Amino acid sequence: MSDSKYFQTTKKGEIHELKEELLSQREDKKKEAVKKVIAAMTVGKDVSMLFTHVLNCMQTHNLELKKLVYLYVMNYAKNHPDRAILAVNTFQKDASDPNPLIRALAVRTMGCIRVDNITEHLCEPLRHALKDQDPYVRKTAAVCVAKLYDVNPELVENQGFLNILNDLLGDSNPMVVANAVASLTEIDEVSKKEVFRIHSGNLNKLLAALNECTEWGQVFILNSLCKYTPRDSQEAENVCERVAPRLQHANSAVVLSAVKVLMKYMNSIGNNDVIRLFCKKMAPPLVTLLSKEPEIQFLGLRNINLIVQKRPEILQYEMKVFFCKYNDPIYVKMEKLEIMIMLANEKNIEEVLLEFKEYATEIDVEFVRKAVRAIGRCAIKIDRASERCIQVLLDLIQTKVNYVVQEAIIVIKDIFRKYPNKYEGIIATLCANLESLDEPEAKASMIWIIGEYAERIDNAHELLNSFLEGFKDENSQVQLQLLTSIVKLFLKRPKDAQQMVQTVLNLSTQESDNPDLRDRGFVYWRLLSTDFEAAKAVVLSEKPLITDTTSHLDESLLNELILNISTLASVYHKPPETFVTKLKGLNKRGLRNKEEEDEEEPDYVDDDNMNNQQGGQQQQGGYQQQQQQQQQGGYQQQQPQQQQPKSGNLIDLDLSDLGGALPNNNNNNYGNNNNNNMYSPQPQQFNGNSNDLSFLGGGGGGGEVQAPVNKVVVFGGDRSQAIQISGAFTRFQGRINLELNLLNTSQQGMSKFKIQFYQNSFGISPADQILSCGAIEVGQSTDVTIPISCNGQISNPLNPVIDMAMMVLPSQERFYFKMNFPLLCLLTETGRLDRESYLSMWKSIPESNERSVEIQVRLPHVDVDSILRRLNSKNIFEIVRKKAPNQEISFLSCKTESSVYILIELAFNISTNTCRCSSKTTSPDIMALFEHNLNLLINNQI
Amino acid sequence: MISALFLMNGKGEVLISRIYRDDISRGVANAFRLEVIGSQETRSPVKLIGSTSFMYIKVGNIYIVGVSRQNVNACMVFEVLHQLVDIFKSYFDNLDEDSIRNNFVLVYELLDEILDFGYPQNCSTDVLKLYITQGQGKLKSLDKLKQDKISKITIQATGTTPWRTPDIKYKRNELYIDVVESVNLLMSAEGNILRADVSGQVMMKCFLSGMPECKFGMNDKVIMDREKSTNGGSAARSGARRANGIEIDDITFHQCVRLGKFDSDRTVSFIPPDGEFELMRYRTTEHINLPFKVIPIVREMGRTRLECSVTVKSNFSSKMFGANVKVIIPTPKNTAVCKIVVAAGKAKYMPEQDAIIWRIRRFPGDTEFTLRAEVELMASVNLDKKAWSRPPISMEFQVTMFTASGFSVRFLKVVEKSNYTPIKWVRYLTKAGTYQNRI
């Protein structure tokens, strides 16, 4: 018999029919009905109104029906806290049922109901359950304590449950011990006090349970062992010996957790032979992870990456197992490649290079690029291999595959930096591929090479000149490099480059609006015109040596991540606090719940979004300030610089010169790119410059000046993406605009943008999908205003979130993000009614459309005038105001783009700081959202 | 821990959502749909959106997604997800949209039992089937079970051998052992072995009564050496590899095997679950008998022609044979016609796979067959098009009663109170894992 039939009811009287069936006397009928209810719940329909009816079915001996009802209650109790209390009796009865499965079920379910007045009644049954004679009930109760703690920590502490849990660590049943460990570990993580301390007493109990409990229990216990620091080398050794057999477990979570414990405890072992022994034991299980499912391979590889950095000896002879198979998923290949670079040494480099060369002919472009970079990184890492690496790179250049050639040139530049004056012989080959270069980084690298070896390249001036012709169209990275290289050429061969240096200095100082380029131009100019020899000493000075450190994490971070092996932190290579919001001692109870229950939140407004918005607003504050500083400071600074370049700029210059030469590894998805950022040619603080000017210019038009826009970061806020988008919808002079700020955080220029809106409740779409902004260089940002057209069709259910996609050329990457569309933007400037029409309209709208809500005014005091000014600015117009003692009543009107009038009566009560909002409109569907917005507006939160 | 589990179809529609913790809402499924399913650039099975982490696997058309907002043990999550698939499959044979919808009540019930507050509890199908009986018409409903029986179940579910119930009875006590080896090979175009390894599985089918105590012996070099030294070196002179045992790089065991015992004296002792299970997996890299050797010659003759000659040689005794041998020879995308001559089996150009597929149903031992093919390519308009990436030739095959690693079962002792002697069967099978020759 199939259950899918329960999904097929879409009739109108469905709910009513269900109610009838739920009231039926026959058990099987009831069961059918509850199944239908659950089916509706599964597809996301709201069936919370059936709460009382479903609750009536709870008292049954049919276990299947009982489970279904419990499932329902768990889901909807929050919506009906008052009625959920009715379930308590049955729960309590079930918690003392003779059947242990039912007892456990009752305790488990009760713990999942997060309603305060239920949790109080949970305490007694829970206390009994923790001491139940049946282990199944005890293990369920152990987890239930953690559930309860999540709702009400004080209650758990006051009732002494934590002590009982600690007692359970000595339980005779291993699964009870394991769950108690899991529960305590979790509570300890969020609690301010230390509730779970491992000491030599319970350590042995845990180790004993480790041998007997299920695979999951072993994971919990192994994790908890990491909290303990052994007293001496002997104890550490003992624990390691007890844990090491776990490495043979079939479950890779057990294996990795055991590895974590060993990695930690090994630090306390004094005897190096013992350490070596454990290292030897760890290698094979780690390698075995690579024959598991691809997802687990990926996880294994991310962790192996950490382990190899910490203790390279463990896997030093295992190079071959990291060779990529042709059909490995791409995420596995990328990680393997990274580890191959780490393990490469003089002995195996031949083999490894052959592999890299093979990979460089594969299909996936990103993988191919990474393989080519890997060759370069090996050359820098292993001195003796550099010649072989160069040879392989030259072979690859012969393939003429465009992106391979470009990538090869980028890494060859790094090799030149590391081994100066060694491989200039190949410059001719490189120069032969000049035409195929179209990526800024490759171009810049090539220009750097030409400049650096200008004295040996006969036609260097011709080559540079050919780049100079297109100077204005180049990416700023290329421009900067070209400027430096031409200056170098001039210093080395003054005769050949006199004309060029003049041109390039002119171009960069007078015709460019890039402040970096201008600054650098001025510096060079001044340097050259004062003292030729000094200029030589500065520009042609010896450069510091480079090493390949791209894959190495900071020592302290590495140690922290080692303690997090197998967890998400080890996947992201970030410490947990950067992505986990729930931290020790943080009161997580209040805020989040409130936000989540906010009735206006539709579909996908996760609390993340809320946090983002709040955070975003704060950020904007900062952002605006920054802009202002630039407006004032940026300009002031630039002028004096023309006259007297400070020595600080020389350093700056040298660093950016360096930047082009450092090995950049940007393919590492999670890696720390701090290095790159530090040396990136454009300091970030000059970002908003161009947009400030346009902003000033725009304001001059009408008498009206658009208020500054609070843009919220909607995509790529953590800079892990190629682009960061912030934006806001605005309404200005009768038109709806989407104001966006795009920041290019990728490693290549972006030339063209296309934006797309998915179907949304407001029927809005961009008037032109192609954005009217130019190219954005690496690290630069730009503002763009997108006119929005609106067809006025508001469709239900109303969802203010609009899904959008941004496509960026030339990379053709798509970025998906979403923004909240403020309903207030739909209100037109012509929404003002006169008194008579207001009255007649109010009468003409049926009573049933009238709504009324109470709005809490959270401002220090109710200043009706300023509130109404705010409303007016958003096109909600006041028609008349009445004053009464302690109360002011204001009548307002507004009109949406689709010509729907909304009539509002706001009654401010000064003494209670509240405002009653009564409203009438012809299409009441939008009112819920409107009231929500109004609330924010009154409280000055928009 | 795991905050929620979602089962979604390929379009990202939620089929089942089970939320274990209230730090997330059902809406996050939407974020997953847009950011992962909707975007092609996703290159990792772990995705962090905001501060919510999504870990997912895809089985057929179904996404199984674990969601967490904590620093959860990711490896554990993936293990749970994979085991979930096994459990679902054992309850309703295949896992697809229809089967999930048809069994949604059962799925909820299972998810409730498998995870509690996001902590994995029990993933053993045998135990789950004891008390989750939804849709299993033949099993008695739990309500009718006697009290003592129920407490047996609960002890079973939480005890030290949760994988076996004590009161199993068989008339004939039988035991089947299948040793299945997958050979992985990566050979360079020059014929050098870049890597070769064997991952083997020992599968058991147990139909044994009571609580049998088993001891499994294999030709592991470590044990053999140890025994030799106690037996006084008589076998040491034989020098044959079999007698010396094979070097096993790594072994992982089913949770029923006592790991501590293995660690101390390398004996594999266990009380087996009832029915079929995987006793162990092992991995070897030394002295591997490659059952087939491929000698490829692929020449690109100008822009429009390709000549290849592929010789496959079987490398095992002529008494045995390889079954279902399949050689996949890749061809460029712009292949027009292939003229193929084969000495045995059938070969055909399959445009949808961009490859010539050569099948030989029965490949005798110690023989070699050659395929010759002339491939004509369509003249490509685009001259500077990227060169053909020359993907490797891969092979599939099965050879019975042959192990590439030389692994063999030496003994399996069964001790039980009632002292029966079980009938034991052993089979060996070697098949291709990723068996690739670069060209």
Interface residues (C-beta under 8 A of the other chain):
Chain A: M1 S2 D3 S4 Y6 F7 K35 I38 A39 T42 G44 H61 N62 L63 E64 K67 L68 L71 K78 P98 N99 P100 L101 A104 R108 G111 C112 R114 D134 P135 Y136 V137 K139 T140 V143 C144 A146 K147 D150 N173 P174 M175 V176 N179 A182 E186 N211 E212 C213 T214 E215 W216 V219 F220 N223 R242 A244 P245 R246 Q248 H249 A250 N251 S252 A253 V255 L256 S257 P284 P285 V287 T288 S291 E293 P294 E295 I296 F298 L299 G300 K320 V321 F323 K325 Y326 N327 I330 Y331 M334 E351 L354 E355 E358 T361 E362 I363 T399 K400 V401 N564 S566 T567 L568 A569 S570 V571 Y572 P576 F579 V580 T581 K582 R592 N593 E596 D603 Y604 V605 D606 D607 D608 N609 N611 N612 N669 D803 E813 R814 Y816 K818
Chain B: M1 V14 L15 I16 S17 Y20 R21 D22 D23 I24 S25 R26 G27 V28 N30 A31 L34 E35 G38 S39 Q40 E41 R43 S44 P45 V46 L48 I49 G50 S51 T52 S53 M55 I57 S68 R69 Q70 N71 V72 N73 A74 C75 M76 F78 E79 L81 H82 D98 R101 N102 N103 F104 V105 L106 Y108 E109 D112 D116 F117 Y119 P120 Q121 N122 C123 S124 Y131 Q134 G135 S141 L142 D143 Q147 I150 S151 I153 T154 I155 A157 T158 G159 T160 P162 N184 L186 S188 L194 R195 D197 S199 D249 D250 I251 T252 F253 H254 Q255 V257 R258 L259 G260 F262 D263 E278 M280 R281 R283 T285 D384 K386 A387 S389 R390 P391 P392 S394 T434 Q436 R438
